[in-house]
Amino acid sequence: PYYVDLNQTLFAQVSLHSTDPNLLVFVDTCVASPQPDFGSPTYDLIRSGCIKDDTVVTYSPLEHYGRFTFNAFRFLRASPSVYLQCDVLICDSTSATSRCTEGCISRHKRAISS
């Protein structure tokens, strides 16, 4: 565990250990939970590459690292612990259409026909 103060800026990094220089690491989704099993409640920091918390700052994929920062918080009426779980993608940097280069993908609402 890391012990931090509320609102302290935390730096998170995911690194890929590979000799292939054409691979990128992209942080797709990061979810916080007061429980290690990630039952309810959960809180999205990043979802589908989109920032969901005002304190999150993401950094462009750089070689074999995916990086972001956020301010420490706690869940109300819950344990003082916050657990993070992140989904990352590994992409080929030579592909102009890879998921890593698309960034945030927001869902579009479909029109309801009459």
Residue, then its C-alpha position, 0 to 999 in steps of 0.5 A: p500500500y501507498y499512504v497519501d494525503l487527500n488531494q495529493t497528486l498521484f502518478a501512475q505508470v504502466s510499463l511494458h518490458s519488450t525489446d520491440p521499439n514499435l509497441l505502445v502502451f495505452v491506458d484504456t480504462c482505470v477504475a477505483s473501488p474501496q474494496p479489492d474485489f471491485g464490487s459496488p461502488t466503483y468510480d471511473l477515472i478513465r473509461s475507453g480512453c476518456i477522462k472521467d475525473d476532473t483531476v486526471v491528466t493523461y500523457s501521450p503514449l511514450e515508447h513502452y509507458g502509459r502514464f497518468t496522474f490524479n488527486a487522491f480521494r476516498f469513498l464516503r462512508a467506506s474504508p479509507s483504502v482506494y484500489l485501482q484496476c486498469d486495462v491497458l492496450i498494447c499497440d503497433s506504433t507503425s499503424a496509423t489506425s491502432r486503438c492507441t492512436e485513437g485516444c478517447i472514444s465516446r459512445h454516441k447515442r442512437a436516434i430513436s425512430s418514430 
